[in-house]
Amino acid sequence: MKFAICLDNEGYKASLEAGKLYRVIQDEEAAAHGYIKITDESGEDYVFAASRFHVIELPMTVEKALLSAIFQNKQ
């Protein structure tokens, strides 16, 4: 699982928060066209220009904690 930090929310202020960490949804087709798919502020999966984000790898313990928090918030 990958996560990305939003660097630029220009034009998408209702959908993205600059500086916020988002879960990346793997989408090879989107990536091939320079896009990244994330779950945005609406809770839906959308593609945005990859240049708006910085993808990061997290230690497994941090990743598990974040995924657990995401899952708990959806209940």
C-alpha positions as CSV (number, residue, x, y, z in Angstrom):
1,M,0.0,0.0,0.0
2,K,1.3,3.4,-0.8
3,F,0.4,6.8,0.5
4,A,0.9,10.3,-1.0
5,I,1.1,13.8,0.4
6,C,-0.9,16.4,-1.5
7,L,1.5,19.2,-2.6
8,D,-1.0,21.3,-4.7
9,N,-4.8,21.5,-4.3
10,E,-5.2,24.5,-6.7
11,G,-8.6,24.1,-8.4
12,Y,-9.6,21.2,-6.1
13,K,-9.9,22.9,-2.7
14,A,-13.1,21.0,-1.9
15,S,-11.5,17.6,-2.9
16,L,-7.9,17.9,-1.7
17,E,-6.1,19.4,1.3
18,A,-2.5,20.5,0.7
19,G,-0.2,18.8,3.1
20,K,-2.6,15.9,3.8
21,L,-1.7,12.3,3.5
22,Y,-3.9,10.3,1.1
23,R,-4.1,6.5,0.4
24,V,-3.1,5.7,-3.1
25,I,-5.3,3.3,-5.1
26,Q,-3.2,1.3,-7.6
27,D,-4.3,2.1,-11.1
28,E,-1.8,1.2,-13.9
29,E,-3.8,2.9,-16.6
30,A,-4.0,6.2,-14.7
31,A,-0.2,6.0,-13.9
32,A,0.6,5.4,-17.5
33,H,-1.0,8.8,-18.3
34,G,0.7,10.7,-15.5
35,Y,-2.2,10.4,-12.9
36,I,-2.6,9.0,-9.5
37,K,-5.8,7.6,-8.0
38,I,-6.6,8.5,-4.4
39,T,-9.6,8.5,-2.1
40,D,-10.3,12.3,-1.9
41,E,-12.2,14.3,0.7
42,S,-15.6,13.1,-0.6
43,G,-14.6,9.6,0.3
44,E,-14.6,8.6,-3.4
45,D,-11.7,7.4,-5.6
46,Y,-10.6,9.9,-8.2
47,V,-7.6,10.5,-10.4
48,F,-5.5,13.6,-10.2
49,A,-2.3,14.7,-11.8
50,A,0.5,12.8,-10.1
51,S,2.5,16.1,-10.0
52,R,0.1,17.3,-7.3
53,F,1.4,14.6,-4.9
54,H,4.6,13.1,-3.4
55,V,4.3,9.4,-3.0
56,I,5.9,8.0,0.1
57,E,6.7,4.5,1.5
58,L,5.9,4.1,5.2
59,P,7.1,1.5,7.7
60,M,4.7,-1.4,7.9
61,T,3.7,-0.5,11.5
62,V,2.7,3.0,10.5
63,E,0.9,1.7,7.4
64,K,-1.1,-0.8,9.5
65,A,-2.0,1.9,12.0
66,L,-3.2,4.3,9.2
67,L,-5.2,1.6,7.5
68,S,-6.8,0.6,10.8
69,A,-7.8,4.2,11.4
70,I,-9.2,4.5,7.9
71,F,-11.3,1.4,8.3
72,Q,-12.6,2.5,11.8
73,N,-13.7,5.9,10.3
74,K,-15.7,4.1,7.6
75,Q,-17.8,2.3,10.2
